């Protein structure tokens, strides 16, 4: 009996080894707008980070790359854009401004006579004008450029329906709404099966277990229809959506990206469209003083994302609203462009969704991950603020990635931002702890903290635990008023169930948006 058990164990191990070898045989690929790139060295997973061959990626994006072997310096240029990195160093410069790379570039020997410089995916995504999505299953990096499928610089924007990207070749206003398509960039592949996260982002969170958390946007939302009424465009949907809205000029248009969504089977039944296919079409608008047509398409398939473009006869302001109970997202045009802030001031506000990627943050009593709540609220807050031309909204993360604490405050400082707002959910060893808390560190942040308490805390409907001064990295190291908002306790079963509802998240985002505008005196 012992012999047969041993034999069975050996055979089982052989099958397991064969399966592992088969999985290990997958060669990572670079895929640019659907075309597989040839690279001397493929993307690599090194110390839990996705590293990309910088020359292959950036040259295919239109940049010029020079490598100084003596100093081990990589210089990537395009027009006035200059990015300088040094092998073995986390320090870089972007257009002369100091920047930090999450992991130092490395050299990987390709052949005895050639070598390839590899750079972290997240740094490439942030600085070279492309959206990059890592598919950990196929070990592929999908790169989406601003003119994907546009057929030219403007993609026939004024004359018809472009193929693929209905915005006429632009992926989104990089300065305002975080830039085009939001994809889940898993630059830490170990986040779904590693040995554990690093613990709470600010030293107070729980240690993650490295398992997949509950993602409120894990399943695709379905867009059932689109209609025009009273100078507003309304998307009807089923599921959970977090649209990203940006404005573009030349010609004027509003771009609405809906990550993790698809067309429902009944989509388009209420439309009389031109040039329509199963995945794209034009919807002419009659009777509007500003809008001329709506264009739509399946913008991306990995991950799935839909794009809707509202073509305008002139520039216009707009207001956003999302009625989750009715399943309707509305973009209502203002009668005229919103008035500029005093002295044409545009305020830069950095929005920070705490934790992310391999750092789940606190884990709720039912296993829900804090990082998913934080991102859901921040995306809703971004959508509410992005329509105001007096605000330049920048996000520290727009997907399931993990910027380091220094990445977050260095970003805000490098932009000389006017405000920094971080959103979290709390946890405590006592399951009775409840309510919201507003944290600040420096004296100049107290006024902002009080206003966040005034507007956001009542919006949650939870107990008010007050304004608390504490030394947290993102509120301590930032150079502008900075607040960290703890929306409720995941360790409290009653509050956890509320935090992951659309109603609670919408109310919290609305309260935070009101606080931002009140502090900046924006009516």
NORCORHU-V282640 format. One record per run of one state. SS is the DSSP state (alpha for helix, beta for strand, coil for the rest). FROM is the first residue (numbers start at 1). TO is the last residue. If there is no record, write none. Layout:
SS:FROM:TO / SS:FROM:TO
//
This chain:
coil:1:1 / alpha:2:24 / coil:25:28 / beta:29:32 / coil:33:34 / beta:35:36 / coil:37:43 / beta:44:46 / coil:47:48 / beta:49:53 / alpha:54:60 / coil:61:63 / beta:64:68 / coil:69:72 / beta:73:78 / coil:79:80 / beta:81:86 / coil:87:90 / beta:91:94 / coil:95:96 / beta:97:100 / coil:101:105 / beta:106:109 / coil:110:114 / beta:115:120 / alpha:121:127 / coil:128:130 / beta:131:135 / coil:136:139 / beta:140:144 / coil:145:176 / beta:177:177 / coil:178:188 / alpha:189:192 / coil:193:220 / beta:221:229 / coil:230:231 / beta:232:238 / coil:239:243 / beta:244:248 / coil:249:252 / beta:253:259 / coil:260:260 / beta:261:263 / coil:264:273 / beta:274:274 / coil:275:279 / beta:280:284 / coil:285:290 / beta:291:301 / coil:302:303 / beta:304:312 / coil:313:317 / beta:318:323 / coil:324:327 / beta:328:333 / coil:334:341 / alpha:342:344 / coil:345:346 / beta:347:353 / coil:354:355 / beta:356:356 / coil:357:358 / beta:359:359 / coil:360:362 / beta:363:363 / coil:364:368 / beta:369:369 / alpha:370:385 / coil:386:390 / beta:391:395 / coil:396:404 / alpha:405:414 / coil:415:418 / beta:419:426 / coil:427:435 / beta:436:440 / coil:441:442 / alpha:443:460 / coil:461:463 / beta:464:469 / coil:470:472 / alpha:473:476 / coil:477:480 / beta:481:489 / coil:490:492 / alpha:493:499 / coil:500:501 / alpha:502:519 / coil:520:523
//
